[in-house]
Amino acid sequence: MDFKVIVREQREELESMERSEGFVEREGLEHAEKFLQHPNILVVTGVRRCGKSVYSYLLVKGKKTGYVNFDDERLAGLRSEDLNRLLESFYELYGEVEYVILDEVQNVENWQLFANRLRRTKKVILTGSNSTLLSGELSTHLTGRYIDIRLYPFSFREFLKKKGFALQNTYTTKEKASLLLLLREYLEIGGFPEAQKFGKAIVARIYDDIITKDILLRHKITKTEELKKFARYLVTNASQETTYSSLARAVGIKHIATASKWAGYLEDAFLINRVEKFDYKLKQQYISPKKVYCADTGIITSIGFSFSENIGRIMENAVFLELSRRKTPENAPDIYYWKDASQKEVDFAIKTGKKITQLIQVTYANDREEIKERENKSLIKGSDALRCDNLLVITWDYAGEETMDGKKIKYEPMWKWLLEKG
């Protein structure tokens, strides 16, 4: 195996893509750069094909860097003892390198020993599409000497940059109409970089790759059709409450433990995110139904979920992703939903430290009359129960404020909220 040929071709492919298509400058690069120092390792995780390779490439652009992507069939079966030959290839091609990017490194057995040695003299970036494998191995071998950054598909801001739409402080009526059309497109096709080039059809292909490569093959699951049915059920029930027992019944799984284990596999592959109901009693929090959100709204609509009939739920999923996207290693508030015994529900309860600092409802409303009173009443109930007065309703295109039961509620259009930096 000629490692130099593989390394050179992979680098040339990235550079060719940049020349022909141009890369969107991903948000958070400057912030991430300060964590890139030895003996620490910077770990970039996220769902398959969300842009981790390009993000890492942009992070060290113009610097002396060795790059290898292990998600390459020519490197299948690579052994840990081969990794040093890869390093030699970097030296032969580029001379002394300061940075090393090991892309989709979880595909190599015992990679962590090599990374641990490498970090002492190089600034190392690891990327991976499996959270448990990376975090488990790193926490065992690096004893805290790494920073983990979660990357998501394009935000709405990044999507607009890709579309060539100029971001500014104010918008004319015509520009706002264009924004709303683009928001609808963004919610329907999602934020995967390849979807901007090939359309929604490629998203279904990405979904299949996640199921096959990151779940079925990685975990050696033999009940292929049952797992596929299970994953599809979870994804198309995004923004809904669910329990493992109801999941097992819905897809014909005999054991609740299997449903829990499979949901964990989907979450490890970053396909779904499970959100707990907030309760001051931790036991209640653990045993209550979970809400599930998908890694990208385009996945939801690409596997047969009607966009026009479920736009409110898709909006809620997009809001969850944006709340998650705004987290940083230094500031990572917890995201919950809230519900009381009378079924009053708040979509998102944001917890910073020990306090609930914001309550958020999401509704597909264009004016005040379309906002159902139960949305506001649930916010007020949640405000009283959780001692939080920062109340927000994210609408489709209605802005305003009102006071209800002595509490101020702010209404903000989704397009405007998504364009904020968080």
Phi, psi and omega in degrees: 000123180268096183297326182298320179296314181297313181299316181294317181294322178295317178296316181296326178296315178299314182294324178294319177298319180295319180293318187278325186246332187078139179259137172289129178292105184292145180288148176090002182297314181296322180294318182291330186299329182289343177271354185270087181206149177268150014270015176283162173240138174263123181250123178250112181247165178159169182298149179310135174067025177273355176112020183296321181296313181294320178302314180294319179299315180293328182296329183240017183303133180087357180255162181284105192227138169259130184231135173215137178252115183279356175273056185225125186300336178290341180256007179299136179080011179299137180258160183299327181290344177281343186296327179293329176293327175297316179299320177298324178297320177301313181297318181293325182277319190240357187078209179294128178249143179263328183242146175227128176250120175251100189269130184054051188291341182294351179284353182248129178292141177060027178300330188297328179293320178294315180297321180297321178287321184294324186294343182288336183236348182235160170269117193248135172242126173249140171237153179196155181250024178218113188290316184294316182299313182291307185294322180296312180293318182293316182295331179287316190260338185250358175042053174086359183272055174203154175243132184253124176243127179266124178256142179241164169304170186312137166287171177298325178297314179293322177301316180293323176299317179298325180281351182079018179275124184285123176279135181211179184281325179229155182228141175288170178301319180293318180295322179293322176299320177295320178300318181294321177295318179292325177297317178299318178295317180299316181294327184280317182264345177083190188249008178299130182307320181292334179294333180289338180262317188253353180085186189294336182301323182290335181293321177298324178292318178299316179302314179299320179296320179298312181298313185286305188281319188268347182236297184299308183287317184297321184259007176053048180278126181268334179277070188300308184294322179296318179295317179298318178296318179298312181296316180298320179297315181296315183295318182282355173252026177303144180074008180250152174285147178206157174236161180293327179292319179291325176298313181299317180295318185297326184247009174075031176271134185288322189246132178298325180299326178294317178299318179295317181295316181294321176299323177296321177297318179296323179287322177300326179274006178065019178284323178231165173228130178262135181239131181270157173282132180286135175208140178294337175267113186300325180299316179296324179298319183288322186270351180287158176304149178260154168259148181240135176235145182270156183295341182200136181293334178296327177297316182301313184282341184279346182248031170098010180273123184292120180292309186295328182276345186229029186298327178298317179291324179292321174301316181298319178298318180294324178294319176302314181298320180291320176300319179292320182297330183279355177289150174230165177304330182271337185221096184230078179297154180273145182247125177231171160248168181224143179206139179254183185295335180270011177072016170290129187229141173242131186300314183222131172242115184265123183247120177245119187067235181258002187245147168281120188253347178200143174241134186229131169250150178234129182214143178274081183230139179259343178210173185299324183294336182277348180279117184289141184298332180296332177298311182291319181296323177294321177299315181296317179297316178295322179300316179292317185289326186254002178055052180227126181253006178269093190246127184227135171244119177268119184251177174285311181201052175227131178238143178168184177216150171206160178251130182225124182053037177080007181241137182274130177245128178258136176248130182223132177298145183299318182300322181288317180296320180293334181277349175289154181275353173088000000 
